[in-house]
Amino acid sequence: DVVLMDVHMPEMDGLEATQLILQEHASSRQPRVIAMTAAAMPADRTRCIEVGMQDFLAKPIQLPELVTVLQRCQVQIDLR
C-alpha cells in the first residue's frame, strides 16, 4: 500500500499522522508513506524522512515526478 500524505493538515499534521500509521502496523505490513507538501526546502524533506516517510513530492505535483516516486515503491501503474 502507498499513502500520499499531505504534510500540512488541520488538527493533526502529516508528520504525526505518519507516525501513528507506522506504529499501528507491523514493520512487514507498513504502507509506504509519500510526503506531499508545498514546503519544499531540504529541511522539510529531512523532517519527513526522519518520521518514517519513504519519499517526498513537492506541490504542485508533476506527473513525471509522481510516476518516479511510485516506481520506487514498486507500484505498477497504468497511465492510459
C-alpha positions as CSV (number, residue, x, y, z in Angstrom):
1,D,0.0,0.0,0.0
2,V,1.0,3.6,-0.6
3,V,-0.2,6.6,1.3
4,L,0.1,10.1,-0.3
5,M,0.3,12.2,2.8
6,D,-0.4,15.9,2.9
7,V,2.1,17.3,5.4
8,H,0.1,20.4,6.4
9,M,-3.3,19.4,7.6
10,P,-5.6,20.9,10.2
11,E,-5.8,19.3,13.7
12,M,-3.2,16.6,13.0
13,D,-0.3,17.2,10.6
14,G,1.0,14.6,8.2
15,L,4.1,14.0,10.3
16,E,2.1,13.0,13.3
17,A,-0.4,11.0,11.2
18,T,2.5,9.1,9.6
19,Q,4.0,8.2,13.0
20,L,0.6,6.8,14.1
21,I,0.1,4.9,10.9
22,L,3.5,3.3,11.1
23,Q,3.1,2.4,14.8
24,E,-0.2,0.6,14.1
25,H,1.3,-1.7,11.5
26,A,4.0,-4.4,11.9
27,S,7.1,-3.4,10.1
28,S,6.5,-6.0,7.4
29,R,3.0,-4.6,6.7
30,Q,3.6,-0.9,6.9
31,P,2.4,1.2,3.9
32,R,4.9,3.3,2.1
33,V,4.2,6.9,3.0
34,I,5.0,9.6,0.5
35,A,5.0,13.2,1.7
36,M,3.1,15.8,-0.4
37,T,3.8,19.4,0.6
38,A,4.3,22.9,-0.7
39,A,7.2,23.3,1.8
40,A,10.0,22.0,-0.4
41,M,13.1,23.1,1.4
42,P,15.8,20.4,2.2
43,A,15.0,20.7,5.9
44,D,11.3,19.9,5.2
45,R,12.3,16.8,3.2
46,T,14.6,15.7,6.1
47,R,11.8,16.0,8.7
48,C,9.5,13.9,6.6
49,I,12.1,11.2,6.1
50,E,13.0,11.3,9.8
51,V,9.4,10.4,10.9
52,G,9.3,7.4,8.6
53,M,8.1,8.7,5.2
54,Q,9.8,6.9,2.4
55,D,9.7,9.7,-0.2
56,F,8.8,13.3,-0.8
57,L,6.9,15.2,-3.5
58,A,6.7,19.0,-3.7
59,K,3.5,20.6,-4.7
60,P,2.3,21.3,-7.3
61,I,2.8,17.7,-8.2
62,Q,4.3,17.0,-11.6
63,L,3.1,13.7,-13.2
64,P,6.7,12.6,-14.1
65,E,7.8,13.0,-10.5
66,L,4.8,11.1,-9.2
67,V,5.4,8.3,-11.6
68,T,9.1,8.1,-10.5
69,V,8.1,8.0,-6.8
70,L,5.5,5.3,-7.4
71,Q,8.0,3.3,-9.4
72,R,10.4,3.5,-6.5
73,C,7.6,2.0,-4.4
74,Q,7.4,-0.8,-6.9
75,V,3.8,0.1,-7.6
76,Q,2.5,-0.9,-11.1
77,I,0.7,2.0,-12.7
78,D,-1.1,2.4,-16.0
79,L,-1.4,5.9,-17.2
80,R,-3.9,5.2,-20.0
